[in-house]
Amino acid sequence: MFPGVMDVDAAIRTAMESGGFSVPAPNQKIFKEQCAFCFEDPHGPDGLYINLRNYHAFCKQHAVIYANHTNYNLWVQFESTKVAVDEQRSDGEPTTKMTKLTIDAEPKYEFEDKYSVVIHPEYDNKFSNVQGIPEIVDTIKTINESTSAERLALLTSTNNGWDNEIKLITRHANLEQSDEGKVLALSGWNCEVEDCGLSENLWLNLTDGAIRCGRSQFLANGEKTRGNGHMQDYYNATRFPLVVKLGTISSNLESIDVFSYEEDDAVIDPNIVKHLMHFGLDPEKMEKTAKSTLEMELDMNEKWEWARCTEDGAMLEPIFGPGYTGLINTGSSCYMNSVLQALIQVDSFRKRYSDQALQTMLKCPIEMLHNDFNAQFAKVIHAMLSGDYSSEADPTHNHIKPLQFKRVAAGSHPEFSTAKQQDVEEYIRFLFENVSKQNQNEDIDPTNSLRFQTWNRFEDNASGKVRYTEQEEVILRLPLPEGIMKPTEKENHFTVDMTDAVQACFSKQFVEGYKSPITGEPKGANNTLSMKTFPDYLILQASKFAYTMEGVQKKLDVEMEVSETLDLSAFRGHGKREDEELLPKDSAPPADAPPEIPANVRAVAGDLMIMGFQENQSIRAAYFSNGNAEVATNWLMEHLEEPDIDAPFVMPTGTPSARGEIDPNLVDSIVEMGFSRHQATYALKQVPTVAEAVEWLFTNLDSIPEESAAATGTSSDAPEASVTESASKKSFTDGSEKYQLIGIITHMGSRPDSGHYVAHMLKDGKWVLFNDEKVALSQDPPIKLAYIYLYKRVD
């Protein structure tokens, strides 16, 4: 179409003048690692197309769509091709190579990058000779030399893929380096300390290029690295703070191990390439031959007995196609991966985030796309269901890396924004709350098909009067009381029938110590949970985690005899009956009843007095520690010097906002009555006992802030939405009470916020294992060991 150079230049000029070009600003974010709408990268058949108006990148398919949508028609095609290079070193010896954790070593290669100008819609016409247009030449140079916006986001993120903690950017990013002209070889290093000469565990000081060995560290299986700690000695002598581990340097900048002695931590150096090039070390020409400190820590931690849940040792048949896409673990993200694999089984999530994916992404302004919750959710779900990244013919495209979704979905949450393991149940609640918030003005809130309402029937035993409270839930918690756990021959190992656990969930729970507001008698109360609505999909949680008397969380060794079909019709509630009389809304005790110090507070105070503390000191400590003996002792030691510590203690009538830690056993007691852990914890911050907390919940449930707001600590001038206000904006499906099991999430480890999660889903009549990027037909799904169960309604 453009036979001559002049014609090409003229065509490009026309496209530039029609609004398709913008000179990149000095701080321009240039995206060049992944398509904005999918997971294609520059190494694919057509590479990526970088739009010269806004510098966002698209695969060919989405470039066409985006150009038609915006009329931005000028592109630079960026193709990066892997080229295998000779494995021999200059001395003739083969290059030493490291095998990454659970990933086979790849051949040594380098990338050849190619840039061409393309004008929509003639994508087959590529123009490499554009010397007649200096602006385009300079722009291509800028694109080539820039650090991609994706990588900058990773470097500045609080989340690092390998890290089990949060990495911070070093304060020495602008480190002043010596001008002595020291140039290092790309390999063959040794510790420069006389009579040491170690050739492993070597660190480079980025100030002057000194090479010293690190300290000896334990590895897996009891082995240790060799090291004499000479770099630590060198820092003590010079105070040159920043060092990098030789052997971890490669083109994969994320895996370079940088440590700051002054900050005493592993850090991110955003100028690591510049600092290495100062000594002649080009990461693009180097290969990783050693594990980083964090990888060695991972080796130490990966000692779980996971054989049964991951079906380790079995010859599993891989499965490919739409819905069988593996998800790469981006740093203890298996909890998130397992939830995503479960959610693509839910019709409403597929409709909202796959069927409407393109519409969602085109609707979002391009400058907001990479941080938009719905756009990133759509990108991931659509990719998982497309089959584009699950191909038997192309093993390099059998998974995706949802790193951007994890970052955007977590936001500023103090736990989910880190690379630490998390409780999958807590993540489901957090994620669903976010989905609902982000879809308030949309046609579909996909969580509505999993959200349900319950009735709480509270009966005052002294007067026989009742109170009904409606609650919103997304997970039905199945308690595992001792009475239904059957011991086996194995020590501390039990079996439980799911039908017994379901029955326990809906059975009466006695509230000890409740004083009747009608008669003043302390005869207690009974609380009973029932279902008001039945969702299209029902999530059950097996309560496998309990707290010891010392407040330590412990996992129960329990196998559940699971009912793959459930009929919950016996547990549908109907609200107040005609013959029932309601408790008054303001059910405070009679005015003449003096405020009493709760029994649990007095009991703990008695223990403190035996230890030698004074009565008022002890009562005050027990009260502000919610009747937890260990917490009360610590509280007392911290407050003994306060002037009013011995003043007579009077029970407060307001909100005890100064309370310390909440006894997790008290929380569990309230959760067993059908309240969420967030509600129970919040109530126990207002009143000290279970009985008072339950009563407080029945009269103040509407005033509890949403869990996500409480977790992030965010605030604004606008009042927080109450539970009732939020619920009024949501709808609930209702129908048959019969369900069929379609998926499970299993946990391995001793605590829900550590260990590993995998998912098994029933698809097309076959159980499939989803273990991060590994997807295969299951031979023996561990249904009895699951932590989360996903059921689908059947008519």
N, C-alpha and C positions, 0 to 999 in steps of 0.2 A: 504494500500500500504506500510505503515511503521509500521509493527507489534511490533517492539521492540524499547526500549529507545535508544539503540546504533544506530539502523537504523535511527531513527528520528534525532539524533544528527549528524549523518553522512550526511544525506540529507540536513540538514540546513547548515552544514559546506560546502558542495559542492556548494550550492546556494551562500553562502557568497564568496567563493573563485572564483566563476565564474563572479564576478563583480556586484553581486546583493546587496552588503552591503557596507556602508560607516559609520564609527564611527561619531556620531553627534558632530559637533564642539561646543565649549563653547557658541557661539552666533548663533547656528543653528536655523533657522526658521522652526518650526514644525507646519504643517497645520493639523488640526484635527477636524474642525468644519463643513466643507462643502466640497463636491466633487469638484474637480478642474473644471470638465466639466459640472456639473449640480448642482441642489440645494438639493441633498440628504444629510442627516446629520447622525451622529452616533446613533441617536435614531430610525432609520429605521430598517426593518427586518434583514438586514445583516450588519448594521453599516457601518463603513468606513474602507478602507484598506490603511494604511500608508506605502508608499514605503520606504524601508530601504536603498535605494541608495540616494534619494534626499529629503525624508520626506514630500512629497506632498501626499494629501489624495484623494481617488477616491471611488465611489460607486462600487459595485461588477461588474456591467456591464462595466463600464469604466476602472476598474482595469484590466479586461481581455484584453480590447482593448489596453490599454497603455502598458501592459506587452508584448503583441505580437508585438507592435510597437518598443519597446526599448530593449527587452530581459532582463529587470530588473524584476526578478521573485520572489523576497523575500519581504514578506509583514508582517506587524502586523495588525491584524484585531482588530478594536476598536469598541466595542459595548457598548452603554450607554442606560440603560433601566430605565424608570420612574417607581418608586415603591411608591404607595400611603402609607402614614404613618398615624398614629393615629392623629386625629384632636384635641385631648384633651391635655391641658397643664398639668403640674405636679400637679397643684392645683385643677384639675378636671374641670376647666372652659374651654369653647371652645376658640380656638385661634382666636383673632381678625384678620380679613382679609381685605385687601384693594381690591377694584375693580378698575382695570386699566381703563384709559380713553377709552370708547367705547368698552371695552373688558370684558367679563364676568370673574369673579374670578374663578380660577381653584382650584381643591382640593390641599391640601398640599401634597407635594411629595419630594422625594429625588432621586438621580441618583445612580444606581449601575453600575460601569464601569468594563468591562471585556476586557482583552487583550489576543490574541492568535497569534501564528506564523502560517502563511500560505505560501505554496510554489506554485506558478503558474505552471500548470493549475489545481492542485488538491485543489480547494477552499473548498471542503467539509471536508478535513482533517485539523483539527485545533489542534495545539499543545500548550498546556498551561504549561506543565512541561518542561522547557528548562533550568533547573538549571545547566546542564552540559556544557552550553555555556555561560560563564560569560559576554562576550561582548553583547549578546542578552539580558541578564538579566538587565545589566546596561542601555542598550538602551531603554527597555520598561519602566524602572524607570524614565529615562529622559523624555520620551514622557508623562508619567503620571503626572510628576511634572511641566512640562513646561507650560507657558502661550502660548496659541495658537497664531500662526502668524496672523490669522484673527483678533483676539482680540487686539493684539499689533498694527495692522494697524488702528483699530478703535480708540484706545486710543491716538495714535499719529496723527490722522487725524484732519484737521481743522473742520471737520463736525461731529456733534453729533446728534444722532437721535431725542432726545427730545428738544434739545437746539434751541432757536430762535436767538441765536447769536453764535459767535465762542468761543469755550472753549480752553484754553491753558493748557499745562502741568504745574503744580505748580513748582516753584523754590524750594519748600520744599519737593521734592520727597524723599530725603535722610534725613528726619527729625530725629533729635536725640530725642529718647523717654526716659522717666524716668525709673529707675530700682527699683522702690518701690514695684513691684510685685502685683500691683492692678489687680484683676480679676473681670470682670463684669458678671452678669447673662445675659442670652440671651433675657430676656424680663423683664417686671415689673419695669422699671426705673422711677425715679422721679428727679425733679430738686433738687440739693443738697444744694441750698441756704436756710437758715433757714427761716421758715414761708412762703416759696413759695410752694414747694411740687407739682408743676404742673407735670402731667403725660403725657402730649402731647407737640408737638412742641419742642422736646428735642434734644440737640446737644452734641456730645462727643468731648472733646478736645483731639487731638491725641498725644499731648506731654505728659500729665500726667494722662489722663483718667477722668478728671473732667466732670461732667454732669451738664449742665445748660440749662435753657429754652431760646428760641429765642425771637425775637421781634414779636409783633402782626402784622399780615398781612391781607389785604383784600382778600376775596375769591369771587367766583361768587355769584350772587344774593344778594350782599351787606353784606354778612356775613364776620366775621373776625376770624382768629385763635387766640387762647389764647396765651399770652406770655408777659413776663416782661423784656425782653432784658438782662437777667442775663449773657448770654454768651458774649455779647458785653462788659459788665462791666468786666467780667473775663479777656478778652483779654486786655482791657485797663490797667488792673492791672499787668498782667503777661507777655504780649507780646507773648504768645504762639499762633502761627498764624493759624494752620490748624485745622478745625473742620469738623465733619461729622454728618449728621442728622440721629439720631436713628429712626428706623422705615422704612428707605429707604434701609437698608442693607439686601441683599439677594444674592443668587448665580448669579443673573443677575447684574454683576459689572457695566454695563453701567448706571443703574438707581440709583446707590448710589450717594447721594447728598453731595458733598465735597465743602467747602467754605474756602477761604484764606482771613483772615482779612487784612494781610499785602498787598496782591495783590488786595484786595477789589473786588473780583469776584469769581464766581463759577469756579472751576478748575478740571482738571483731575489729580488724584494721581495714577501713575502707580504702586505704591507699597502699594495700599490700603489694600490688603489682609494681607500683613506682618504687617502693622500698626494696623489693627484690631485684628489680632491674638495675638499681644503683650498684649492685655487686655482680652484675652480669648474669643474673638468674632469671630466665624467661619462663614463666609458668607454662606457656603454650608448648615449650620444648621439653618439659619435664614430666615425669611419670611418678605416680604415687607408689612407694615401695614399703611404706611403714604405716602402722595404725596410729591414729591420733590418740591422745590421752583419753578422750571421751569414748572412742571406740573400744579401748581396752576396758574402760569401766562397763561398757555394754556387755562385753564378753564375760565379765565377772557376774553380771546380773542375770544373764540368760541361762539359768540353771533350773528352770522349772520342769516339773514332771508333767509334760503336756501331751504325752503320747496318745492318750485316749481321745482328748478333745480335738486335736489336730489330725488324728488318724495317722500319726507318724509311724512309718514302717510299712504301711499298707501301699500297695501299688495302685494308686489312684489314677483314674483316667481323666486327663484334662478335658474341659468342655469349652466350646467357643460359640460366639454369636451374640446377638442383642440380649442384654440383661446378664451377661456372663463376663463382665469387664472387671478385672482386678484393680485394686486401689493400693498404690504404693504407700507404705508406712512412712510418714514424714517426720517421725520422732514421737514415739508413744501415741500414735494416732489411731491405733487399732480399734479403740472404742468408737471413734467417729466413723471409721470405715465400716464397722459392723452395723451401725445404725443406718448408714446410707444404703447398704445392701438390703436391709429390711424395708426401708421406705420405698424402694422402687417396686416392691410387691403391692403397694397400696395404690389403688386406682386414682384417688384424688391427687396424690403427689405426682403420678405419671402425667395426668391431665394438666396440672398447673405448671409443672416445671419441665416437661418434655414436649408435650403437644404444643404448648405455648412458648417454647424456648426462644425461637427466633423473634417472635412478636415482643417478648419481654426485653430482649437485648437491643433490638432496634428502637424500642420506646425509651430506653435509658440514654441520657446524654453521654457521648463517648468519653468525656473527661471524668465522668462518675462511674463508668462501667466497671472498672477494676476494683472498686470499693463498694459496689452496690450488692446488697444481700440477695435480692431476687435474681439479678443477672448472674451472679456467681453460682447460685443454687441451680438455676436453669442450665448453665454451662455444664456442670458436673452431671446432673441427672440425665440430660439429653445425651451426653457422651457415653454414660453407662448403658443406656438403652439403645444406642445407635448401632452397636456391633462394629463400629469403625475401629475400636481399640480392643478387639477380641477376635483375632484371626489366626487360624491354624497355619495359614500360608505365610504369614508375616509375624514371626515370634517377637519382633521388636516393638510391635504395636498391640501387645496383649494386656496393657494396663495404662492407667493414667495416674497423675500425681496431683491430688486435690489440695495443694499447698495454699493456693490463693483463697479457696473456699474456706479452709480452716481458719485462716487469718481473719477474713471478713465476718464469718459467722460468729467467731469468738468475741470480736470487738475488743473492748477493754476489760473483759471479765478477768478477774485476778487469777483464776485457775485455768479456764479453757484457752486463754491466750498464751499459755506456756506450753512447753514440750513435755510436760509431766503427764503421766497416766492419770485417767479420771474415771469416776464411777459412771458407767454407761446409763444408769437410771437417772442420775442427775443431769446428764447431758441431754437425754431425751426431753426432759421437762424444760430445760433451758432452750433447746432448739425449737421446740413447739411454741414456746412463748414468743420467741423471735419471729417465727413464721407467721403467727397470728398478727403481731404488731405490723409486720411488713406487708400484710395483705388486707388491712382494714378497709382500703378503698378499692379492692379488687373484686372481681366476680366470684372468685374461689378462694376460700381459706382451707387448704388441704388438711389441716388438723381437725376440722369439724368431723371428719369421718372416723376419727379415733377418740374424740373428746366425748365424755359422758357426764351425767349428773347422778348424784347419789342423795338418798335421804339419810339424815342422822336423826334417830328417834331417841330422845333423852327423857328418862322417866325418873322423877323424884320418888324414891321408895317410901318416904314418910307420908306424902300426901296423895300419891298415885297420879299426880298431874304430869303432863308431858310437854315437850317442846320439839318441834320439827325444824330442821335446818337443811336447806339445799346446799350441796357442794358440787363444784366442778372438778373433774379429774381427767387425767390422760393415762394413768397406770393404776391397775387394780393390784394392790399389794396382798400377797398371800402369806399370812403369819404361819410360823412353824412352832407352836407351843410344844412344850415337852410331852404333853399328854398324847400327841398324835405321832411322835417320833418313835419308831421301833428299832431297838438296838440289833445289830448284826454280830456275827462272830468276830469281826474286826473291831478293835478297841476304838471307842469314840466315833463309830461309824453308824449311821442310822438310815432307815428308809421311811418315806412318808408317802401316803396315798394322796394324790392331788384332790380327790373328792373330799377328804378330811380337811385339807388346807382351805379349800373353798368354803366348807361348812364353818370352819373356825373364823374365816373372814367376816361372815355374816351373823355370827352368834352374838349373844348378849355379852357385853363387857362391863364388869362391875367397877364402879368408880368409888373407891373407898374414901371415907372421910368427908363425903359431901354432906353439908348441913342444909336441911330443907329451908327454903325461904318462907315457907308457909307455916311450918310448925316449929322450926328451930331445932328439930331433932337431927342428930348426925347418923342417919340410917343409910347413907350412901345413895347411889343412883345406878341405873343401868343404861348403857348406851348401845343402840343396835343400828347397824348399817344395812341399807338395802339399795337396790338399783332403781333410779327414777327413769333413766333412759339407757338403751342398749345401742352402742355404736356399731358402725359397719365393720370396724376392725377393733379388736380388744387386745390390749397389752397387759399381760400378767407378769408380776415380779415375784420370784421366790425369795422370801426373806432369809437369805442364807447367812447374813452377817448380823452378829449380836455383840453386845458390849459386856465385858466382865465387870465385876463389882469395882474394879480399879479404873473403869472407864476406858479400857483398851478394846479396840474393835477386833473381833475374831471371826473367822469363817467356820461355819458348821460343816462337818463332813456328812452331807446328806445326799441321798439319791431319791428322786421323786418318781413314783409310779404315775406316769402322766396319762391323762385322758385326752386322746387325740381328737375326740369330739366332746363338746360340753353342752349341757342343757342347763341354763341358769334361770329358767322360768320360775323356780321356787323362790327366787330371791328378788323378784320385782316388788318394789314398795308402792304404796298407794297414798301416802300422806296421812293426815289426821282423819281418824274415824269419827263418826257422829257421836259415839258414846264416850269420847275422850275429852277431858278438860285441860285446857292449856295452862302452862305456868305463865305468870305475868312476865311481861317483857323486862321490866326492871325488878329482878328477883334478888335484891340485896337482902341479907339477913335482917331480922327484926332490929329496930333502932336501939333497943335496950340490951342487945347482945354485945358484950364487950369484945373488942378485937383480940383474937387469940394468936399466940405464936404457934405455927404449925408443928405437928408432932415430929416430922423429919428434921426440922430445924433444931428442936429441943434435943433430939437424940444425938445429933452431931455436936451440938454445944456441950452436952454431957461428956462426950469423948474428949473434947478439948479441955474441959475442966479437970478431967482425970490427969491430963498431961501437965496441969499446973497453971493454966490460964484462968483469969478471973471470969466471973459469970457474964457480965455485960460484954466483955471482950469476945467471949465465946459465942454468945447468941448473935452478936452483930456480925461476926465472921461467918457463922453458919447461914444466916439469912442472906447475906450478899454473895454467898457461894451456892445458893440454891440447894442447900442441904447435902453438898458433896464434901466428904470429910477431907480428902486430899487437897481439894481446891481451897477449902476453908482454912486449912493449916497454912498454906502458902499466902492466902489473903491476909491472915493475921500477922504473919512475919513481916509483910510489906507495910502494914498500917499500925504497928505497935507504937510508933512515935507520935501518932496523931493525938492532939490535945483532948479530943472528946471520945477517945477509945474506951474509957471506963465510965462514960456517962450512962445513966439508966436507958435501956433500950425500949423504944416504943414502936410498935408495928406501924410502918408507914401506911397511909391511906391512899397515896397517889401511885403513880407508875414508878417502880423501882428501877430507874434507868441505869443506876450504878452497878447493877448486878454483874458478877463475874461470869465464869464459864458455866454452861448449862450441863447438868448431869445427863449424859446420853441415855442412861437407863430410863430416866423420867420421860425423855423424848420418845423412846420406844414404846412406853406404856400408852402414851397418847396416840401415837401413830397406829397402834393396834386397834384403836377405836374408830379408824377411818379417816383421820386427819392426815395432812401431809406433814413431812418432816419440817418444812419451812413454817407451817402454821403452828406446829407444836413448839418449836424453838422460840418463835416470836411470842407465843402466849406465856411460856415459862420465863421470859424476860420481863413480863408484867406482873406475874404472881408466882409464889414459890412452890406450890404443891400441884400434883396432878389433878386433884379434885377442883381446885380453884381455877386451874388452867383450862380444864374442860368447860367449866361454867363460863369463864371469860370468853372462850371461843364461841360459845353459843350466842352470846350477847354482843360480841364485837367482831365477828368474822368479816363484816363488810369493811372494817377499817384497816385490815392488814394490807400493807403494800405488796405489790407483785414481787415474786421471788427474784426475777432478773434485775429489778431496780435495787433491791436490797443487796444483792450479790455484788453488783458493780459499784455500789455506793454513789451512784449518779444522783444528781438533784437538779432542779430547775425552779423557776418561779411559778410554774404551773403546779397545781395540786396533784398528788399522786392518784392514779386511778385505783379505786378499791376493787376488791374481788367481784362485788356485785356489778359495778359499772363495767368492768371488763367483760364479765359473763354476758351482760345484756347485749354486747356487740357481737357475740358469738352465737352460732346456732348448733344444735345437737341433732344428730340422726337418731332414729329410734325404729325398732322393728323386732324381728324374731330374736329370741333369747338363745338360739342354738348356734354353735360355732365349731369350726374345723381348724386344727392346728396347721399353720403354713410356714412357720419359721421359729428359730430359736437363736439366742445369743448366749454363748457360754463364756464363763470367766475361769481363768486359771491363775492361781496365786492365793495369797493369804488375806489380801485386802482388796476392796473394789477399786481403790485408786492406785493399784500397782498390779503387776502381773501382765496378763495378755487376754485379749478378747478375740473370738472368732464367731462367725455366723454360719448357720446352716439353714438353707431355705428350700422349701418344697416347690419345685418348678416342673410343670408338665409331668407330674406324677413321680418325679425322682428327687431325692434329696441331694443338694449341692453344697459343698464346702466352700466358703469364702474366707480364706485366711490371708488377709491383705491382698497382695498381688497374685496369690495362688488360688486358682479356681478349678475345682475338679468334682466329679461325681463322687458322692459319699457312699462308702460301703457300710458304715455303722454309725449313723448320726447319734451323738451323745445326748439324746433327748432327756434322759434321767438327770443329767448333770447341769442342765441349763439354768441360767440366772434370769433371763427374759424370754417370755413366750409370746408369739404373735399369732392371734386367732382371727379368722375371717368368718363373718356371718354366713350361715347357710339357711335357706328357707325350708 
